[in-house]
């Protein structure tokens, strides 16, 4: 520590806190890294976020928030590279980290996603600097759900297994992930559960409300446009929900939706089931435009096949909007069935339509769910609480290492 202040190096090879959200590889993990770093900085922690340079004009270092600096690492071409193609550049990424930390070692390294974990372990293995790791998503779960459609590099499963045993501590984002980590041989004593957080100043029930069609119900989906998000399930439920429109926010900018394969597929599904006039793909929307859109919704719907955490339902809860979600992954933790929202099985349009139909017909129940969701979001998912819990994991590792050193001496 310098001047008694904890120094944390965050490693996030593709999820830069500076990225524009809504693209194929830019979503909840970017928000997580940015918000966690900011909240730690507000507590006096010195945070350096190491991320890959994906544009040639980016400066080497950018001040992001009080006590937080983003450092761009040259690893591979200085242009966008899909995250599934980044692994060959991770040894170079690790070399840069090793050189930087030789000059100014951090007290703790916190890596995000499996490739960053690989680079962090490679850069620290001779230094003794502890590595705390957050997977954000596990390859074994992705492979289970996507099978041959999984585009992850073949090295992923082996690297993740090595991280389970090689990282000094693992921060899981939900209880479901802990079960998966235990199956991989993880030690329960070396795992903490710390959820993702929500910006409670931005996502709140009062404020601007986006316009909507008079006399109609509105369902809102906020999501990247990728098949596993299950947006087609919502579209297939719409024929059973009269006078109900669906607004989908996410994906490329609206002007480029016609070039996006998933957008074209979703519109084809809407045409096929006869609801094309009731489905709006908004494309990428600015962060500030999301809360007004959520406030205009009767229900936020999130029906992925699997979901490591799922931040959109928590953001909706923070705006007082009831949610209907797949009973998968982190959403089993965040959404309390029958209290803050409704769980449905994934890939089941009939069950989804039944749940939504009952909720849309009952404004009193929607209000009760929304009110309970708001209380839960404020109590459990503030970034202040998430930062405090994460700091607890760092201190646990540092105290354990100090105790081991003292015992050896």
C-alpha positions in Angstrom: 0.0 0.0 0.0 1.1 3.6 -0.7 0.3 6.2 2.0 -2.0 3.6 3.5 -4.1 3.4 0.3 -5.0 0.1 -1.3 -3.8 -0.2 -4.9 -5.9 -2.4 -7.2 -5.2 -3.4 -10.8 -8.3 -4.4 -12.7 -7.7 -6.4 -15.8 -10.5 -6.5 -18.4 -9.2 -7.4 -21.8 -12.4 -6.6 -23.9 -14.8 -4.9 -21.5 -13.5 -1.4 -21.3 -15.3 1.0 -19.0 -15.0 3.6 -21.8 -16.8 1.5 -24.4 -20.2 2.4 -25.9 -22.7 0.0 -24.7 -25.1 -2.2 -26.7 -22.7 -3.8 -29.2 -22.1 -7.5 -29.5 -19.3 -7.5 -27.0 -20.2 -4.4 -24.9 -22.8 -4.8 -22.2 -23.2 -5.6 -18.5 -19.5 -6.4 -17.9 -18.5 -3.0 -19.1 -21.0 -1.4 -16.7 -19.8 -3.7 -13.9 -16.1 -2.8 -14.3 -16.8 1.0 -14.7 -19.2 1.2 -11.8 -17.1 -1.0 -9.4 -13.9 0.9 -10.2 -15.7 4.2 -9.6 -17.2 3.0 -6.3 -13.8 1.7 -5.1 -12.2 5.0 -6.1 -14.8 6.9 -4.1 -13.6 4.9 -1.1 -10.0 6.1 -1.6 -8.8 3.0 -3.4 -6.3 3.7 -6.2 -7.6 1.7 -9.2 -5.9 1.2 -12.6 -8.1 -0.5 -15.2 -6.0 -2.3 -17.8 -7.9 -2.9 -21.0 -6.9 -3.7 -24.6 -6.4 -0.8 -27.0 -9.1 -1.1 -29.7 -8.5 2.2 -31.5 -5.2 3.8 -32.5 -6.2 7.3 -31.3 -6.8 6.2 -27.7 -4.3 7.8 -25.2 -2.2 5.4 -23.1 -3.8 6.6 -19.9 -7.2 8.2 -19.3 -8.5 9.6 -16.0 -11.9 7.9 -15.6 -13.1 8.9 -12.1 -11.5 10.1 -8.9 -8.7 7.7 -8.1 -9.4 5.7 -11.2 -7.3 5.5 -14.4 -7.8 3.5 -17.5 -4.6 2.2 -19.1 -4.8 1.0 -22.7 -2.6 -2.0 -23.4 -1.2 -2.7 -26.9 -2.1 -6.4 -27.6 -3.1 -7.2 -31.1 -4.3 -4.8 -33.7 -5.6 -1.4 -32.4 -9.1 -2.0 -33.7 -12.2 -3.9 -32.7 -11.6 -7.6 -32.5 -14.4 -10.0 -31.4 -13.7 -11.3 -28.0 -13.8 -14.9 -29.2 -10.7 -14.0 -31.4 -8.7 -12.3 -28.6 -7.0 -15.2 -26.9 -4.0 -15.3 -29.2 -3.1 -11.8 -28.0 -3.3 -12.6 -24.3 0.4 -13.5 -23.9 1.3 -10.1 -25.3 -1.3 -8.6 -22.9 0.3 -10.4 -20.0 3.8 -9.2 -21.0 2.7 -5.6 -20.8 1.1 -6.2 -17.4 4.2 -7.8 -16.1 6.3 -4.9 -17.2 4.0 -2.3 -15.7 3.7 -4.1 -12.4 7.5 -4.6 -12.2 7.7 -0.8 -11.9 4.7 -0.3 -9.7 3.2 -3.5 -8.3 -0.5 -3.3 -7.1 -1.6 -4.8 -3.8 -4.3 -6.8 -5.5 -5.1 -7.8 -9.1 -8.8 -8.2 -9.9 -9.3 -9.9 -13.3 -12.6 -10.0 -15.2 -13.5 -12.8 -17.6 -11.4 -15.8 -18.4 -8.9 -14.3 -20.8 -8.1 -11.5 -18.3 -7.6 -14.1 -15.7 -5.2 -16.0 -17.9 -3.2 -12.8 -18.5 -3.3 -11.8 -14.8 -2.0 -15.2 -13.6 0.7 -15.2 -16.2 1.8 -11.7 -15.2 1.9 -12.4 -11.4 3.0 -15.9 -11.0 6.5 -14.9 -9.8 5.5 -11.8 -7.9 3.3 -13.0 -5.1 0.7 -10.4 -5.9 -2.7 -12.0 -5.2 -5.3 -12.4 -8.0 -9.0 -12.1 -7.3 -11.0 -13.3 -10.3 -14.6 -12.7 -11.5 -15.6 -15.0 -14.4 -18.8 -13.1 -15.4 -19.7 -16.2 -17.4 -18.5 -19.8 -17.4 -17.5 -21.6 -20.6 -18.8 -24.9 -19.3 -22.3 -23.4 -18.9 -22.2 -21.7 -22.3 -21.1 -25.0 -23.9 -23.9 -26.8 -22.1 -26.6 -24.4 -23.5 -25.1 -23.7 -26.9 -23.4 -26.9 -27.9 -21.9 -26.7 -31.4 -23.0 -23.1 -31.7 -20.6 -22.1 -28.9 -17.9 -19.9 -30.6 -15.6 -19.7 -27.6 -11.9 -20.7 -28.3 -11.1 -24.3 -27.5 -8.7 -23.2 -24.8 -11.5 -21.6 -22.7 -12.5 -24.6 -20.6 -8.9 -25.5 -19.7 -8.0 -21.9 -18.7 -11.1 -21.6 -16.6 -10.3 -24.8 -14.8 -6.8 -23.5 -14.1 -8.3 -20.2 -12.8 -10.5 -22.1 -10.4 -7.4 -23.6 -8.8 -4.9 -20.8 -9.5 -6.6 -17.6 -8.5 -6.2 -16.6 -4.8 -10.0 -15.9 -4.6 -13.0 -16.0 -6.8 -15.8 -13.5 -6.7 -19.0 -15.1 -8.1 -21.9 -13.0 -9.1 -24.7 -15.4 -8.0 -25.3 -18.6 -6.0 -25.8 -20.6 -9.2 -22.2 -19.8 -10.2 -20.9 -21.2 -6.9 -22.5 -24.6 -7.7 -20.8 -24.6 -11.1 -17.4 -23.6 -9.5 -17.7 -26.4 -7.0 -18.3 -28.9 -9.8 -15.0 -27.6 -11.2 -13.2 -28.3 -8.0 -13.4 -24.9 -6.4 -12.9 -24.5 -2.7 -16.0 -22.9 -1.1 -13.7 -21.1 1.3 -12.1 -19.3 -1.6 -15.3 -18.1 -3.2 -17.4 -15.1 -2.3 -20.8 -14.1 -3.8 -20.9 -10.5 -4.7 -23.7 -9.5 -7.1 -23.5 -6.8 -9.8 -24.9 -3.4 -8.8 -27.2 -0.8 -10.2 -26.8 3.0 -10.5 -29.6 4.1 -8.1 -29.2 7.7 -9.0 -29.9 6.9 -12.7 -32.4 4.1 -12.3 -35.2 5.5 -10.1 -39.0 5.5 -10.4 -39.3 9.3 -10.7 -38.3 11.1 -13.9 -39.0 11.3 -17.6 -41.3 8.6 -19.1 -40.9 7.7 -22.8 -44.0 8.1 -24.9 -46.1 5.0 -25.7 -49.1 4.0 -27.7 -52.3 5.0 -25.9 -54.6 2.2 -24.7 -51.9 -0.5 -25.2 -49.7 -2.4 -22.9 -46.0 -2.2 -23.3 -43.3 -4.9 -22.8 -39.7 -3.8 -22.8 -36.6 -5.8 -23.4 -33.1 -4.3 -22.8 -30.5 -6.6 -24.2 -27.7 -7.3 -26.6 -29.0 -8.9 -29.8 -27.7 -12.4 -29.5 -29.7 -15.6 -29.8 -29.1 -16.8 -26.2 -31.0 -13.8 -24.9 -34.2 -15.4 -26.0 -35.9 -12.3 -27.4 -37.6 -14.5 -30.0 -39.4 -16.2 -27.1 -41.0 -12.9 -26.2 -42.0 -12.3 -29.8 -43.6 -15.7 -30.0 -45.7 -15.0 -26.9 -47.1 -11.7 -28.3 -49.9 -13.3 -30.4 -51.6 -14.4 -27.2 -51.3 -10.9 -25.7 -53.8 -8.5 -27.5 -53.1 -4.8 -27.6 -49.6 -5.3 -26.4 -46.4 -3.9 -28.0 -42.8 -5.0 -27.5 -40.0 -2.5 -27.5 -36.4 -4.0 -27.7 -33.5 -1.7 -26.9 -30.0 -2.9 -27.7 -27.8 -4.0 -30.5 -26.2 -1.8 -33.2 -27.4 1.7 -33.9 -30.9 1.8 -35.3 -29.6 2.8 -38.8 -27.5 -0.4 -38.9 -30.1 -2.9 -37.7 -30.9 -4.0 -41.2 -27.3 -5.3 -41.4 -27.5 -7.2 -38.1 -28.2 -11.0 -38.5 -30.0 -11.3 -35.2 -32.1 -8.2 -35.8 -33.2 -9.6 -39.2 -34.0 -13.0 -37.6 -36.1 -11.4 -34.9 -38.0 -9.4 -37.4 -38.6 -12.5 -39.5 -40.0 -14.3 -36.4 -42.3 -11.3 -35.8 -43.5 -11.5 -39.4 -44.0 -15.3 -39.2 -46.2 -15.1 -36.1 -48.1 -12.1 -37.3 -46.9 -9.4 -34.9 -44.5 -7.4 -37.0 -46.6 -4.3 -36.4 -46.2 -4.7 -32.7 -42.5 -5.2 -32.4 -40.1 -2.2 -32.3 -36.3 -2.8 -32.5 -34.9 0.5 -31.2 -31.2 -0.5 -31.6 -28.6 1.0 -29.4 -29.9 3.6 -27.0 -27.9 5.9 -24.8 -27.5 5.0 -21.2 -29.6 8.0 -20.1 -32.5 7.0 -22.3 -32.9 3.6 -20.7 -34.6 4.7 -17.5 -37.4 6.7 -19.3 -38.0 3.6 -21.5 -38.2 1.4 -18.5 -40.7 3.7 -16.8 -42.9 3.5 -19.9 -43.1 -0.3 -19.5 -45.9 -2.3 -17.8 -43.3 -5.1 -17.5 -39.6 -5.6 -18.2 -39.1 -9.1 -19.8 -35.8 -11.0 -19.8 -36.0 -14.6 -21.1 -32.5 -15.8 -21.9 -31.6 -19.5 -22.2 -29.0 -18.8 -19.5 -27.7 -15.7 -17.9 -24.7 -15.4 -15.6 -26.3 -12.4 -13.8 -28.7 -10.3 -15.8 -28.5 -6.6 -14.9 -31.5 -5.3 -16.9 -34.1 -6.8 -14.4 -32.3 -5.2 -11.5 -32.3 -1.8 -13.3 -36.1 -2.3 -13.9 -36.6 -3.1 -10.3 -34.8 0.1 -9.3 -37.3 2.1 -11.5 -40.2 0.4 -9.8 -41.2 -1.8 -12.8 -42.2 -5.4 -12.3 -40.2 -8.1 -14.1 -40.8 -11.4 -15.8 -37.6 -13.5 -16.2 -36.3 -16.9 -17.1 -35.6 -18.9 -13.9 -31.9 -19.2 -14.9 -28.5 -18.1 -13.5 -28.3 -14.9 -11.5 -32.0 -14.0 -12.0 -33.0 -16.7 -9.6 -31.2 -14.7 -7.0 -32.2 -11.2 -8.0 -35.9 -11.7 -8.8 -37.8 -13.2 -5.9 -40.6 -15.3 -7.4 -44.0 -13.8 -6.6 -42.5 -10.9 -4.6 -40.5 -8.8 -7.0 -41.4 -10.5 -10.2 -42.3 -13.8 -11.9 -40.1 -16.7 -13.0 -40.9 -18.6 -16.2 -39.0 -21.5 -17.9 -36.7 -20.5 -20.8 -37.8 -21.1 -24.4 -41.4 -21.5 -23.5 -43.6 -18.9 -25.2 -46.8 -20.4 -23.9 -45.7 -20.2 -20.3 -44.4 -16.7 -20.9 -47.7 -15.6 -22.5 -49.7 -17.0 -19.6 -47.5 -15.2 -17.0 -47.6 -11.9 -18.9 -51.3 -12.1 -19.6 -52.1 -12.6 -15.9 -49.8 -9.7 -14.9 -51.0 -7.3 -17.6 -54.6 -7.9 -16.5 -53.8 -7.1 -12.8 -52.5 -3.5 -12.3 -52.6 -4.0 -8.5 -50.3 -6.9 -8.7 -48.0 -5.1 -11.0 -47.8 -2.2 -8.6 -47.1 -4.6 -5.6 -44.3 -6.4 -7.5 -42.8 -3.1 -8.7 -42.8 -1.6 -5.2 -41.2 -4.7 -3.7 -38.6 -4.8 -6.5 -37.7 -1.2 -5.8 -37.1 -1.9 -2.1 -34.9 -4.9 -3.0 -32.8 -3.1 -5.5 -32.1 -0.2 -3.1 -31.3 -2.6 -0.2 -29.1 -5.2 -2.0 -27.7 -3.8 -5.3 -26.3 -0.3 -4.7 -22.7 0.0 -6.0 -21.7 1.2 -2.5 -22.7 -2.2 -1.1 -21.1 -4.1 -4.0 -17.8 -2.2 -3.5 -17.8 -2.8 0.2 -18.3 -6.5 -0.4 -15.6 -6.6 -3.0 -13.2 -4.8 -0.7 -14.0 -7.5 1.9 -12.8 -10.1 -0.5 -9.6 -8.2 -1.2 -8.9 -7.8 2.5 -9.6 -11.4 3.1 -6.9 -12.4 0.6 -4.4 -9.8 1.9 -4.9 -10.9 5.5 -4.6 -14.5 4.6 -1.3 -13.9 2.7 0.0 -11.8 5.6 -0.8 -14.6 8.1 1.0 -17.1 5.9 4.0 -14.9 5.6 4.1 -14.4 9.3 3.8 -18.1 9.9 6.7 -18.8 7.5 8.9 -16.1 9.1 
